[in-house]
Amino acid sequence: MTVDIKTTIVNIPNQDLQIASYVAEPVAVGQYPVVIVIQEIFGVNSHIRDVTERIAKEGYVAIAPAIYQRQAPGFETGYTPESIEAGKKLKDQTNSAEILSDLEATIAYGLTLPNAKPGGVGLIGFCFGGWIAYLGASLPTVKATASFYGAGIPHWAPGNADPPIAYTDKIQGTLYAFFGLEDASIPMADTEQIEQALSKYQVNHKIFRYPGADHGFFCDQRASYNAEAATDAWQKVKQLFQTELR
C-alpha cells in the first residue's frame, strides 16, 4: 500500500552554492523519515526521479540532489556510450569533501521540511551514487545506507583523497551493499574487502551478491536491468529503511 505524493524542484543552499534537488514527499501531513537519493554518473535523470518517487510513496521525504551542481549545473543524460564518457569526466572532477558538504546541506534542508521526522536519515545511491552513499554513511546523522554497485569503494577517489573504505570506522548506522556478480567494474575481491572492513569496525551490515546481474541491474532504463535482482533488492531496501528509520 503506497501513499499519494507530491513533487517539487528546489534549490538547497550550501554556502554560495545552490544545489538543484528533486523532492518527493507524501501529500498527507505527517512525520516521515528523510531519505537522500544519490544519482548515477548520469545526473538526476528520469530513473533517479522515479526512484525518488517510489521511496516517497513508501512514506518518506525523498530528496535527490544534483551531485554535479558544481561541475555542470542541469546535467542530465541517458545511457549511451557518449553519455557514459560525459558522466565519467564529471565524476573525475568531483571532490570528496565537497560531496560530503553537499550531502550534509541536503540532509539539513530535508530535516527542516514540515513533513520531516526529526532524527536519523537514510541514503540510497547507485553506481557513482553507490560509492557516494558508502562515503556518506560516515556522517553521524545517517542511520541507514543502501549502496548499489559503487565501483572503487576500496581503492578510488577523485584527486588524492582517501577512498570511501577509509571512512568505514565512522559508520554508525546500518549499511546494505548490493552487487551483481557479472559486474566487470567491481571484482569479487573488492566486495570481499568491503565486507572485511565493515566486519572489522563492527558496522551492522549485509552484502547482497546477485548471480547473473550486471552493473546497473536496478535501472529499468538500462540494457543491464535484471528484474529478479531488482525486485529482491527493492524489498531489502524497504526492509532496511522500515527497520532503521521508523
C-alpha positions in Angstrom: 0.0 0.0 0.0 1.7 3.2 -1.2 0.7 6.8 -0.4 -0.1 9.7 -2.6 2.9 12.0 -3.2 3.8 15.5 -4.4 7.0 16.5 -6.2 8.9 19.8 -6.3 12.2 21.1 -7.6 14.1 23.2 -5.0 17.5 24.9 -4.6 19.3 23.8 -1.4 21.8 26.4 -0.2 25.3 25.3 0.7 27.3 28.5 1.3 27.4 30.2 -2.1 26.2 27.1 -4.0 22.5 26.4 -4.8 22.0 22.6 -5.2 19.2 21.9 -7.6 17.2 19.0 -6.0 14.2 16.9 -6.7 11.9 16.4 -3.7 9.1 13.8 -3.5 7.1 13.5 -0.3 3.7 12.2 0.9 0.7 14.6 0.4 -0.8 13.8 3.8 0.5 15.8 6.7 2.7 13.6 9.0 6.2 12.8 10.3 8.1 11.0 7.6 11.8 9.9 7.7 14.1 11.7 5.3 15.9 9.6 2.6 18.6 11.1 0.3 18.7 9.6 -3.2 22.1 9.8 -4.9 22.4 9.8 -8.7 24.5 7.7 -11.0 27.0 9.5 -13.2 24.0 10.4 -15.4 22.6 13.2 -13.2 19.2 13.5 -11.6 17.6 11.9 -14.7 14.2 10.2 -15.1 15.4 7.0 -13.5 16.6 8.8 -10.3 13.4 10.9 -10.2 11.4 7.7 -10.5 13.4 6.0 -7.6 12.8 9.2 -5.5 9.1 9.0 -6.1 9.0 5.3 -5.3 10.6 5.9 -2.0 8.3 8.8 -1.2 5.3 6.5 -1.9 6.5 4.2 0.8 6.1 7.1 3.3 9.4 9.0 3.2 10.5 12.5 2.4 12.9 11.7 -0.5 15.4 14.2 -1.9 17.7 13.7 -4.9 20.4 16.5 -5.0 22.4 17.3 -8.2 25.8 15.9 -7.3 27.3 17.6 -10.4 25.9 21.1 -9.4 29.4 22.5 -9.1 30.8 20.9 -12.4 27.7 21.0 -14.7 24.5 22.6 -13.4 21.5 21.0 -15.0 23.4 18.0 -16.3 21.1 15.1 -17.1 21.6 12.3 -19.7 20.7 8.8 -20.7 22.8 5.6 -21.1 24.6 5.9 -24.5 28.4 5.3 -24.7 28.7 9.1 -25.2 26.7 9.7 -22.0 28.9 7.4 -20.1 32.0 9.2 -21.2 30.5 12.6 -20.2 29.4 11.3 -16.8 32.7 9.8 -16.1 34.6 13.0 -16.9 32.3 14.9 -14.4 32.8 12.2 -11.8 36.6 12.7 -12.0 36.1 16.4 -11.4 34.3 15.9 -8.1 35.8 16.3 -4.6 35.0 14.0 -1.6 35.0 16.9 0.8 32.6 18.9 -1.4 30.4 15.8 -1.9 30.1 15.3 1.9 29.4 19.0 2.4 26.6 18.9 -0.2 25.2 15.8 1.4 25.2 17.5 4.8 23.5 20.5 3.4 20.8 18.3 1.8 20.2 16.4 5.0 20.0 19.6 7.0 17.5 21.0 4.5 15.4 17.8 4.5 15.1 17.8 8.2 13.7 21.4 8.1 10.7 20.3 6.0 7.3 20.3 7.8 6.7 16.7 7.0 10.2 15.5 8.0 10.6 13.3 11.1 13.5 14.5 13.3 16.5 12.3 13.8 18.4 9.9 11.6 18.2 9.8 7.8 18.7 7.2 5.1 20.9 7.2 2.0 20.4 5.3 -1.2 22.8 5.6 -4.2 23.5 3.8 -7.5 26.7 3.5 -9.5 28.8 6.6 -8.6 25.9 7.2 -6.1 26.7 3.9 -4.5 30.2 5.0 -4.0 29.0 8.3 -2.5 26.4 6.5 -0.3 29.2 4.5 1.3 31.2 7.7 1.8 28.1 9.5 3.2 27.3 6.6 5.6 30.2 8.1 7.7 28.0 11.1 8.5 26.7 11.0 12.1 23.0 11.7 11.0 22.9 8.7 8.7 21.2 5.7 10.2 20.6 3.5 7.1 22.5 3.3 3.8 21.7 1.3 0.7 24.8 1.3 -1.6 24.2 -0.2 -5.1 27.2 -1.3 -7.2 29.6 1.5 -6.2 32.8 0.8 -8.1 36.1 1.7 -6.5 34.9 1.9 -2.9 38.1 0.2 -1.6 40.7 2.0 -3.8 39.4 5.0 -5.7 38.6 8.7 -5.0 38.9 11.8 -7.2 42.2 13.7 -6.7 44.3 12.3 -3.9 41.6 11.8 -1.4 41.1 8.6 0.7 38.7 6.1 -0.8 35.3 5.6 1.0 36.5 2.4 2.7 38.9 4.6 4.7 35.8 6.1 6.4 34.3 2.7 7.5 35.3 3.3 11.1 33.0 6.4 11.2 29.9 4.5 10.1 27.4 4.4 12.9 24.2 3.2 11.1 23.4 0.1 9.2 24.7 -0.4 5.7 23.4 -2.7 2.9 25.5 -3.1 -0.2 24.2 -4.6 -3.5 26.4 -6.1 -6.2 25.9 -8.0 -9.4 28.3 -11.0 -9.9 28.5 -10.2 -13.6 29.7 -6.6 -12.9 33.1 -6.3 -14.5 33.8 -2.9 -12.9 33.6 -4.5 -9.3 35.8 -7.6 -8.8 34.8 -10.0 -6.2 38.0 -9.1 -4.3 36.6 -5.6 -3.9 33.3 -6.8 -2.4 35.2 -9.1 0.0 37.4 -6.2 1.0 34.3 -4.1 1.8 32.8 -6.9 3.8 36.0 -7.3 5.8 36.2 -3.6 6.6 32.6 -3.5 7.7 33.2 -6.5 9.9 36.4 -5.2 11.3 34.7 -2.0 12.5 31.6 -3.9 13.7 29.3 -2.0 11.3 25.8 -3.5 11.2 25.7 -4.6 7.5 24.6 -7.1 4.9 26.2 -7.7 1.5 24.0 -9.0 -1.3 25.5 -10.5 -4.4 23.2 -11.4 -7.3 24.2 -14.2 -9.8 23.6 -13.2 -13.4 23.3 -9.5 -12.6 25.5 -6.8 -14.2 26.3 -3.2 -13.3 23.2 -1.1 -13.3 20.9 -4.1 -12.7 18.4 -2.0 -10.7 17.8 0.5 -13.5 14.9 -0.4 -15.8 16.1 2.0 -18.4 19.4 0.2 -18.9 20.1 -2.9 -21.0 21.6 -4.5 -17.9 18.3 -4.3 -16.0 17.7 -7.5 -14.1 14.1 -7.7 -12.9 14.6 -10.5 -10.5 17.6 -9.0 -8.8 16.0 -5.5 -8.8 12.8 -6.8 -7.2 14.6 -8.6 -4.5 16.9 -5.6 -3.8 13.9 -3.3 -3.5 12.4 -5.5 -0.9 15.7 -5.4 1.0 15.8 -1.6 0.8 12.3 -1.2 2.1 13.1 -3.6 5.0 16.3 -1.6 5.8 14.5 1.8 5.9 11.5 0.4 7.7 13.7 -1.2 10.4 16.2 1.6 10.9 14.3 4.8 10.3 10.8 4.3 11.6 
